[in-house]
Amino acid sequence: MNLINITMKQFELKQIRDQLKFGDVTTIANEIGTSTQSVQNALRGVAMTENAILIIQHAKRIIKQREERIAELKVIIDEQRKKRKIQNQ
C-alpha cells in the first residue's frame, strides 16, 4: 500500500509539473520566498518539507485559477459567437 501512495504522489506531482507554464516556477519562488531550485525540487518530490508542501499547494492554486479563467473566457467567447450568429441571420 505504501508503494501505491508513493506512485500516486509522484503521478500527481508530474501532473502538476505538466500543467505549469513558463514562468510559474519563478512566480512561485518569488511569492513564497525560496529559490527556483527549491520549487523544482518540491515539484519533483525530492524532499517533502513544510516549505515543499506550501510550494505544491501554491502550484495547485495557480493551476486552478488558470482553469477558472479559461472556463470564464470560453463562456464569453461562446456568448460572442451566439451574438454574431444572431446578427448575421
HUKAKA-V361772 format. One record per residue. N is the residue number from 0. RES is the residue in one letter. SS is DSSP state (@ for helix, = for strand, . for the rest). D_FIRST is the distance of its C-alpha to the first C-alpha in whole Angstrom. Layout:
<<N/RES/SS/D_FIRST> <N/RES/SS/D_FIRST>>
//
This chain:
<<0/M/./0> <1/N/@/4> <2/L/@/5> <3/I/@/5> <4/N/@/7> <5/I/@/9> <6/T/@/10> <7/M/@/11> <8/K/@/12> <9/Q/@/14> <10/F/@/15> <11/E/@/16> <12/L/@/18> <13/K/@/20> <14/Q/@/21> <15/I/@/23> <16/R/@/24> <17/D/@/26> <18/Q/@/27> <19/L/./29> <20/K/./33> <21/F/./35> <22/G/./36> <23/D/@/33> <24/V/@/32> <25/T/@/35> <26/T/@/35> <27/I/@/32> <28/A/@/33> <29/N/@/36> <30/E/@/35> <31/I/@/33> <32/G/./35> <33/T/./33> <34/S/./34> <35/T/@/32> <36/Q/@/31> <37/S/@/29> <38/V/@/28> <39/Q/@/27> <40/N/@/25> <41/A/@/23> <42/L/@/22> <43/R/@/21> <44/G/./18> <45/V/./20> <46/A/./20> <47/M/./19> <48/T/./22> <49/E/@/24> <50/N/@/26> <51/A/@/23> <52/I/@/22> <53/L/@/25> <54/I/@/26> <55/I/@/23> <56/Q/@/24> <57/H/@/28> <58/A/@/27> <59/K/@/25> <60/R/@/28> <61/I/@/30> <62/I/@/29> <63/K/@/29> <64/Q/@/33> <65/R/@/33> <66/E/@/32> <67/E/@/34> <68/R/@/37> <69/I/@/37> <70/A/@/36> <71/E/@/40> <72/L/@/41> <73/K/@/41> <74/V/@/42> <75/I/@/45> <76/I/@/46> <77/D/@/46> <78/E/@/48> <79/Q/@/50> <80/R/@/50> <81/K/@/51> <82/K/@/54> <83/R/@/55> <84/K/@/55> <85/I/@/57> <86/Q/@/60> <87/N/@/60> <88/Q/./61>>
//
